[in-house]
Amino acid sequence: GGLGITHDDITKSVLTKVFASNLHRDEKVIQMLEETFRKRDRAIPASVQSQCEVPDNCQVLYNEVGTAPGFRFERDGHILFCLPGVPHEMKHLFERYIAPELVKHSLQTFSHRILKTTGISEADLWMKVGSIDALQKKSTLASLPSHLGVRIRLSILAETGGKETLDEVEQSLRDRIGRYVYGINDETLEGKVGQLLTEKSMTIATAESCTGGLIGHLLTQIPGSSNYFKEGFIVYSNDAKVSRLGVERQVIEEHRAVSESVVRLMAEGVRRVSGADIGVSVTGILGPTGGSEKKPVGLTFIAVSDSTGTWCGKYIYTHDRIKNKERTAQTALNLVRLRLLGLLKDA
């Protein structure tokens, strides 16, 4: 951090004193900034011009995803890396410049793979996995839980095994918990859903109440999603559920908006209105207020509808409002995944 243009960005000036550097304008940084602001249809602001100046006795770490370059200094056999504080810029420069250098200096090299699971608690997941004694002889297993699921990290020393060993351990885990695994490493649940929809030449539409469009947002994060995502409705009010999706007002009055009866009609309604192959709907009470003894905060209903019928599920989440929303969207996408795989009837 501290490589930007604000008054408290003092890292570069401190480094020039520590390493007795002189600043000079770097032509490549200038070209990169010009290209960045050309794409924004803007001239380079005067305030950003200072980022073209870099120390003359360091390696410049060129930043393709931001405006502030990083630096690599070396003295007396020691190396200092300086990176911008913006997280995605820092990650980009670390992966491009620092990680390869760390590998060169490392006495041991590890190979890793992460299995991503959702729809099951950490305790239940490992109960289904069972004994891992045999697996631990081939790979170190680490459990990394969050409110969206559990990631399992497989690690092996490169000198004792490679891709084949990771493949073997992964397959052994999939044999035990395969229905909960939706991807590895950087793969996402929405990406997996998009892949399955594409493979099956199917389309999807969303009807969201409590998630406020988050499911549609996640689906459209994937390039090419216009090939399978038809449309999304944010039907937050009862009137919207009635007018947009054809939910019967009598059903809402009898069962209330947060109910299996209403979420079923929402999924069937959005599928009918949009002409999509699959309709997915959610309704719930995310909190922190709005709950009652019969319908507590965190109560959520999710439905998935297709030509074979409509599946509904009831869930109670116990996180804060944001995490409840994220978990509801995650569960909805996972139910669509299971439906596309023919596994939802067993969920």
C-alpha positions as CSV (number, residue, x, y, z in Angstrom):
1,G,0.0,0.0,0.0
2,G,0.9,3.7,0.0
3,L,1.9,3.8,-3.7
4,G,-1.0,6.0,-4.8
5,I,-1.6,9.7,-5.2
6,T,-3.3,10.8,-2.0
7,H,-1.6,12.7,0.9
8,D,-1.1,9.6,3.0
9,D,0.6,7.6,0.2
10,I,4.2,8.0,1.4
11,T,5.7,4.6,0.7
12,K,7.4,5.6,-2.5
13,S,9.0,8.7,-1.0
14,V,10.2,6.8,2.0
15,L,11.7,4.1,-0.2
16,T,13.6,6.7,-2.3
17,K,15.3,7.9,1.0
18,V,16.0,4.4,2.3
19,F,17.5,3.2,-1.0
20,A,19.0,6.5,-2.0
21,S,17.0,6.5,-5.2
22,N,16.3,9.2,-7.8
23,L,12.9,9.3,-9.4
24,H,12.5,9.3,-13.2
25,R,9.6,9.0,-15.6
26,D,9.1,5.4,-16.8
27,E,8.1,5.3,-20.5
28,K,6.2,2.0,-20.1
29,V,4.2,3.2,-17.2
30,I,3.3,6.3,-19.2
31,Q,2.2,4.2,-22.1
32,M,0.1,1.9,-19.9
33,L,-1.6,4.9,-18.2
34,E,-2.3,6.6,-21.5
35,E,-3.9,3.4,-22.7
36,T,-5.9,3.0,-19.5
37,F,-7.4,6.4,-19.7
38,R,-7.9,6.3,-23.5
39,K,-10.2,3.3,-22.9
40,R,-12.1,5.5,-20.4
41,D,-12.2,8.3,-23.0
42,R,-10.3,10.6,-20.6
43,A,-6.9,12.4,-20.5
44,I,-4.5,11.3,-17.8
45,P,-5.4,13.5,-14.7
46,A,-2.6,15.7,-13.5
47,S,-2.9,14.0,-10.1
48,V,-2.0,10.6,-11.6
49,Q,1.1,11.9,-13.4
50,S,3.2,11.3,-10.3
51,Q,2.7,7.5,-10.7
52,C,4.8,7.7,-13.9
53,E,7.8,8.5,-11.7
54,V,9.6,5.4,-10.4
55,P,12.9,4.9,-8.4
56,D,15.9,4.4,-10.7
57,N,17.5,1.6,-8.7
58,C,14.6,-1.0,-8.6
59,Q,12.7,-3.4,-10.8
60,V,9.4,-1.9,-11.7
61,L,6.4,-4.3,-11.4
62,Y,4.1,-3.2,-14.2
63,N,0.5,-3.1,-13.2
64,E,-1.9,-4.1,-16.0
65,V,-5.0,-3.9,-13.8
66,G,-4.5,-0.5,-12.1
67,T,-2.5,2.7,-12.2
68,A,0.1,2.3,-9.5
69,P,3.2,0.2,-10.4
70,G,4.9,-1.9,-7.7
71,F,8.6,-2.1,-7.0
72,R,11.3,-4.7,-6.2
73,F,14.4,-3.6,-4.3
74,E,17.4,-5.7,-3.4
75,R,20.2,-5.0,-1.0
76,D,22.8,-7.2,0.7
77,G,21.0,-10.4,-0.4
78,H,17.6,-9.3,0.9
79,I,14.6,-8.5,-1.3
80,L,11.8,-6.0,-0.7
81,F,8.6,-6.0,-2.7
82,C,6.2,-3.1,-2.6
83,L,2.7,-3.6,-4.0
84,P,-0.3,-1.3,-4.3
85,G,-2.9,-1.8,-1.6
86,V,-5.9,-2.3,-3.9
87,P,-6.6,-6.1,-3.3
88,H,-7.1,-7.2,-6.9
89,E,-4.0,-5.2,-8.0
90,M,-1.9,-6.6,-5.2
91,K,-3.1,-10.2,-6.1
92,H,-2.3,-9.6,-9.8
93,L,1.3,-8.4,-9.1
94,F,1.9,-11.1,-6.5
95,E,0.9,-13.8,-8.9
96,R,2.9,-12.4,-11.8
97,Y,6.1,-11.3,-10.1
98,I,6.4,-12.6,-6.5
99,A,5.1,-16.1,-6.6
100,P,7.5,-17.3,-9.3
101,E,10.4,-15.8,-7.4
102,L,9.4,-17.5,-4.2
103,V,9.2,-20.8,-6.0
104,K,12.8,-20.3,-7.2
105,H,14.0,-19.7,-3.6
106,S,11.9,-22.4,-2.0
107,L,13.6,-25.5,-0.7
108,Q,10.3,-27.5,-1.1
109,T,7.6,-27.1,-3.7
110,F,4.0,-28.0,-3.0
111,S,1.2,-28.8,-5.4
112,H,-2.3,-27.8,-4.3
113,R,-5.8,-28.4,-5.4
114,I,-9.0,-27.1,-3.8
115,L,-12.3,-29.0,-4.0
116,K,-15.3,-26.7,-3.5
117,T,-18.4,-28.1,-1.8
118,T,-21.8,-26.6,-0.8
119,G,-25.1,-27.7,0.6
120,I,-23.7,-29.6,3.6
121,S,-22.1,-28.6,6.9
122,E,-18.5,-29.2,7.7
123,A,-19.3,-31.8,10.4
124,D,-21.7,-33.7,8.1
125,L,-19.2,-33.5,5.2
126,W,-16.4,-35.1,7.0
127,M,-18.7,-37.7,8.5
128,K,-19.6,-38.7,4.9
129,V,-15.9,-38.7,3.9
130,G,-15.2,-41.2,6.8
131,S,-11.6,-42.4,7.5
132,I,-8.9,-40.4,5.7
133,D,-5.9,-42.3,7.0
134,A,-5.2,-43.8,3.6
135,L,-5.7,-40.4,1.9
136,Q,-3.4,-38.6,4.4
137,K,-0.5,-40.9,3.4
138,K,-0.8,-39.4,-0.1
139,S,-1.9,-35.8,0.6
140,T,-2.4,-33.4,3.4
141,L,-6.1,-32.4,3.7
142,A,-7.3,-29.1,5.1
143,S,-10.9,-28.1,5.8
144,L,-11.7,-24.4,5.0
145,P,-15.4,-23.7,6.0
146,S,-17.5,-20.6,5.3
147,H,-21.2,-19.7,5.3
148,L,-21.3,-20.7,1.6
149,G,-19.7,-24.1,1.9
150,V,-16.6,-26.0,2.7
151,R,-13.4,-26.0,0.6
152,I,-11.1,-29.0,0.9
153,R,-7.4,-28.2,0.2
154,L,-5.3,-31.1,-1.0
155,S,-1.5,-30.5,-0.7
156,I,1.4,-32.7,-1.7
157,L,5.2,-32.3,-2.0
158,A,5.9,-32.0,-5.7
159,E,8.9,-34.4,-5.3
160,T,6.6,-37.1,-3.8
161,G,3.8,-36.9,-6.4
162,G,2.2,-34.7,-9.0
163,K,-1.1,-34.3,-10.9
164,E,-1.7,-38.0,-10.9
165,T,-1.6,-38.2,-7.1
166,L,-3.9,-35.2,-6.7
167,D,-6.3,-36.8,-9.3
168,E,-6.4,-40.0,-7.3
169,V,-7.1,-38.3,-4.0
170,E,-9.7,-36.0,-5.6
171,Q,-11.5,-39.0,-7.1
172,S,-11.5,-40.8,-3.8
173,L,-13.2,-37.8,-2.2
174,R,-15.7,-37.5,-5.1
175,D,-16.7,-41.1,-4.7
176,R,-17.8,-40.3,-1.1
177,I,-19.1,-36.7,-1.4
178,G,-19.5,-36.1,-5.1
179,R,-22.9,-34.6,-5.1
180,Y,-21.7,-31.8,-2.9
181,V,-18.6,-31.0,-5.0
182,Y,-19.3,-28.3,-7.6
183,G,-15.8,-27.4,-8.7
184,I,-12.1,-27.1,-8.1
185,N,-9.7,-24.2,-7.6
186,D,-11.1,-21.0,-9.3
187,E,-14.3,-22.6,-10.6
188,T,-17.5,-21.0,-9.3
189,L,-21.0,-22.4,-8.7
190,E,-22.6,-20.0,-11.1
191,G,-20.0,-21.0,-13.7
192,K,-20.9,-24.7,-13.2
193,V,-24.6,-23.9,-13.5
194,G,-23.9,-22.0,-16.7
195,Q,-21.8,-24.9,-18.1
196,L,-24.6,-27.4,-17.4
197,L,-27.3,-25.1,-19.0
198,T,-25.1,-24.7,-22.0
199,E,-24.4,-28.4,-22.4
200,K,-28.1,-29.2,-22.1
201,S,-29.2,-26.2,-24.3
202,M,-31.5,-25.0,-21.6
203,T,-32.5,-21.6,-20.4
204,I,-33.3,-20.2,-16.9
205,A,-35.2,-17.3,-15.4
206,T,-35.3,-16.0,-11.8
207,A,-38.0,-14.7,-9.5
208,E,-36.4,-13.1,-6.4
209,S,-37.9,-11.5,-3.4
210,C,-35.5,-11.5,-0.4
211,T,-32.3,-11.8,-2.5
212,G,-33.1,-8.7,-4.5
213,G,-31.6,-9.8,-7.8
214,L,-28.4,-11.5,-6.4
215,I,-29.1,-14.8,-8.2
216,G,-29.5,-13.0,-11.5
217,H,-26.3,-11.0,-10.8
218,L,-24.3,-14.2,-10.1
219,L,-25.6,-15.9,-13.2
220,T,-24.7,-13.0,-15.4
221,Q,-21.2,-12.8,-14.0
222,I,-20.3,-15.5,-16.5
223,P,-19.3,-14.5,-20.1
224,G,-21.8,-15.8,-22.6
225,S,-24.6,-16.1,-20.0
226,S,-27.0,-14.3,-22.4
227,N,-27.2,-17.7,-24.2
228,Y,-29.0,-19.3,-21.2
229,F,-30.3,-16.5,-18.9
230,K,-33.6,-15.2,-20.2
231,E,-34.7,-12.7,-17.6
232,G,-35.1,-12.0,-13.9
233,F,-37.8,-10.5,-11.8
234,I,-37.3,-8.8,-8.5
235,V,-40.7,-9.2,-6.9
236,Y,-40.2,-7.7,-3.5
237,S,-43.8,-6.7,-2.8
238,N,-46.9,-8.8,-2.8
239,D,-48.4,-6.7,-5.6
240,A,-45.4,-7.5,-7.8
241,K,-45.7,-11.2,-7.2
242,V,-49.3,-11.0,-8.3
243,S,-49.0,-8.7,-11.3
244,R,-45.7,-9.9,-12.7
245,L,-45.8,-13.6,-12.0
246,G,-49.5,-14.3,-11.6
247,V,-49.3,-15.5,-8.0
248,E,-52.9,-15.7,-6.6
249,R,-53.5,-13.0,-4.0
250,Q,-55.7,-15.4,-2.1
251,V,-52.7,-17.8,-1.7
252,I,-50.5,-14.9,-0.3
253,E,-53.3,-13.9,2.1
254,E,-53.8,-17.5,3.3
255,H,-50.1,-18.6,3.6
256,R,-48.3,-15.3,3.6
257,A,-45.5,-14.3,1.2
258,V,-42.8,-16.4,2.9
259,S,-44.3,-19.8,2.3
260,E,-43.8,-22.9,0.2
261,S,-47.1,-22.3,-1.5
262,V,-46.1,-18.8,-2.7
263,V,-42.5,-19.8,-3.7
264,R,-43.9,-22.7,-5.8
265,L,-46.2,-20.3,-7.7
266,M,-43.3,-17.9,-8.2
267,A,-41.1,-20.5,-9.8
268,E,-43.9,-21.8,-12.0
269,G,-44.9,-18.2,-12.8
270,V,-41.5,-17.0,-13.9
271,R,-41.0,-20.1,-16.0
272,R,-44.4,-19.5,-17.7
273,V,-44.0,-15.8,-18.2
274,S,-40.4,-16.0,-19.5
275,G,-40.7,-19.2,-21.5
276,A,-37.5,-20.5,-19.9
277,D,-36.8,-24.1,-19.4
278,I,-36.1,-23.6,-15.7
279,G,-37.6,-21.2,-13.2
280,V,-36.0,-20.6,-9.8
281,S,-37.5,-18.5,-7.0
282,V,-36.8,-17.4,-3.5
283,T,-38.7,-15.7,-0.7
284,G,-37.6,-15.3,2.9
285,I,-37.0,-13.2,6.0
286,L,-33.4,-12.2,6.0
287,G,-33.5,-10.1,9.2
288,P,-32.6,-8.7,11.6
289,T,-36.3,-7.8,12.0
290,G,-39.5,-9.2,10.5
291,G,-39.6,-12.6,12.1
292,S,-42.2,-14.2,14.3
293,E,-42.6,-17.3,16.4
294,K,-44.1,-19.2,13.5
295,K,-41.8,-17.6,10.9
296,P,-38.5,-16.7,12.4
297,V,-35.7,-14.5,11.0
298,G,-33.7,-16.6,8.5
299,L,-36.7,-18.6,7.2
300,T,-36.3,-19.0,3.5
301,F,-38.2,-21.0,0.8
302,I,-36.6,-21.9,-2.5
303,A,-38.2,-23.5,-5.5
304,V,-37.0,-24.9,-8.9
305,S,-39.4,-25.6,-11.6
306,D,-39.0,-27.3,-15.0
307,S,-41.0,-29.5,-17.4
308,T,-40.9,-32.4,-14.9
309,G,-42.4,-30.6,-12.0
310,T,-41.5,-28.2,-9.2
311,W,-39.2,-28.9,-6.2
312,C,-39.5,-26.7,-3.0
313,G,-37.2,-26.5,0.0
314,K,-37.4,-24.8,3.4
315,Y,-34.3,-23.4,5.1
316,I,-33.5,-21.5,8.2
317,Y,-30.3,-19.4,8.2
318,T,-28.8,-17.9,11.3
319,H,-26.3,-15.3,10.0
320,D,-26.6,-11.6,9.5
321,R,-28.7,-10.1,6.7
322,I,-25.9,-10.0,4.1
323,K,-24.7,-13.5,4.7
324,N,-28.3,-14.8,4.8
325,K,-28.8,-13.3,1.4
326,E,-25.6,-14.7,0.0
327,R,-26.4,-18.2,1.4
328,T,-29.9,-18.1,0.0
329,A,-28.6,-17.3,-3.5
330,Q,-25.9,-20.0,-3.2
331,T,-28.4,-22.6,-2.2
332,A,-30.7,-21.6,-5.0
333,L,-27.9,-22.0,-7.6
334,N,-26.9,-25.3,-6.0
335,L,-30.5,-26.6,-6.3
336,V,-30.5,-25.7,-10.0
337,R,-27.2,-27.6,-10.4
338,L,-28.6,-30.6,-8.7
339,R,-31.7,-30.4,-10.8
340,L,-29.7,-30.3,-14.0
341,L,-27.7,-33.3,-12.8
342,G,-30.8,-35.3,-12.0
343,L,-30.0,-35.3,-8.3
344,L,-32.5,-32.9,-6.8
345,K,-35.2,-35.5,-6.2
346,D,-32.8,-36.9,-3.6
347,A,-31.9,-33.6,-2.0
